[in-house]
């Protein structure tokens, strides 16, 4: 198994935990640098690890009893750069509304 395949498996597991209210494993996959940013599916923009970390905790806290499906559209790598274009479909209980189905690309 390549390191990329191992990372994709780790990401899938982290997303499963995220839609069950635990941001910890997903946060470990993010850069902790000052220039890290997030444009979240719940809205909002954050920059810098402290703000992004709080936003991820906030977002995960709104989910429970979830499951994620990931459909890969394209992926590639060259040297120390890799990318993946995916459609994630998350089905989870939400504090915002019961029975929310979210889709992001």
C-alpha positions in Angstrom: 0.0 0.0 0.0 1.4 3.4 -1.0 1.6 6.3 1.5 -1.1 8.0 -0.5 -3.5 5.1 -0.1 -2.7 4.9 3.6 -3.5 8.7 3.9 -6.8 8.2 2.0 -7.8 5.5 4.4 -6.8 7.7 7.4 -8.8 10.6 5.9 -11.9 8.3 5.5 -11.7 7.2 9.1 -11.2 10.7 10.3 -14.3 11.9 8.4 -16.3 9.1 9.8 -15.4 10.3 13.3 -16.1 13.9 12.3 -19.7 13.1 11.3 -20.0 11.4 14.7 -19.0 14.5 16.6 -15.2 14.0 17.0 -13.0 16.5 15.2 -9.8 15.2 16.7 -8.6 12.7 14.0 -9.6 15.1 11.2 -7.8 18.0 12.8 -4.6 15.9 12.9 -4.6 15.8 9.1 -4.6 19.6 8.7 -1.7 21.9 8.5 -1.3 23.7 11.8 0.4 26.7 10.1 -0.6 30.4 10.4 -1.7 30.4 6.7 -4.1 27.5 6.9 -7.7 28.4 5.9 -11.2 27.0 5.9 -14.3 27.9 4.0 -16.7 25.7 5.8 -19.9 24.1 4.6 -21.8 25.7 7.5 -20.5 29.0 6.3 -17.7 31.1 7.6 -14.1 31.6 6.8 -11.2 31.2 9.2 -7.5 31.7 8.8 -4.7 30.4 11.1 -4.6 27.2 13.0 -6.2 28.4 16.3 -9.3 29.7 14.4 -9.5 26.8 12.0 -9.2 24.3 14.9 -12.1 26.0 16.8 -14.2 26.0 13.6 -13.6 22.3 13.0 -14.5 21.5 16.7 -17.7 23.7 16.3 -18.7 21.9 13.0 -18.1 18.4 14.3 -20.1 19.2 17.5 -23.2 19.6 15.3 -23.1 16.0 14.0 -23.9 12.6 15.4 -24.7 9.1 14.3 -23.2 9.8 10.9 -21.7 8.0 7.9 -19.7 9.4 5.0 -19.5 8.1 1.4 -16.5 9.3 -0.7 -16.7 9.1 -4.5 -13.3 9.9 -6.1 -13.5 11.8 -9.4 -9.8 12.2 -10.0 -6.5 11.9 -8.1 -2.8 12.4 -8.9 0.6 13.0 -7.5 4.0 14.4 -8.6 6.9 14.6 -6.2 5.7 15.9 -2.8 2.4 17.2 -4.1 -0.8 15.1 -4.4 -4.5 15.9 -5.0 -7.8 14.3 -4.8 -11.1 15.5 -6.2 -14.0 13.8 -4.3 -17.6 14.1 -3.7 -18.4 13.4 -0.1 -21.9 12.6 0.9 -22.5 12.8 4.7 -25.6 11.5 6.3 -25.8 12.4 10.0 -28.0 13.6 12.8 -27.5 17.4 13.2 -28.2 19.8 16.0 -29.3 22.2 13.4 -32.0 19.9 12.1 -32.7 16.2 12.4 -31.9 14.0 9.4 -29.6 16.3 7.4 -27.9 15.0 4.3 -24.9 17.1 3.3 -23.0 16.8 0.0 -19.7 18.6 -0.7 -17.1 18.4 -3.4 
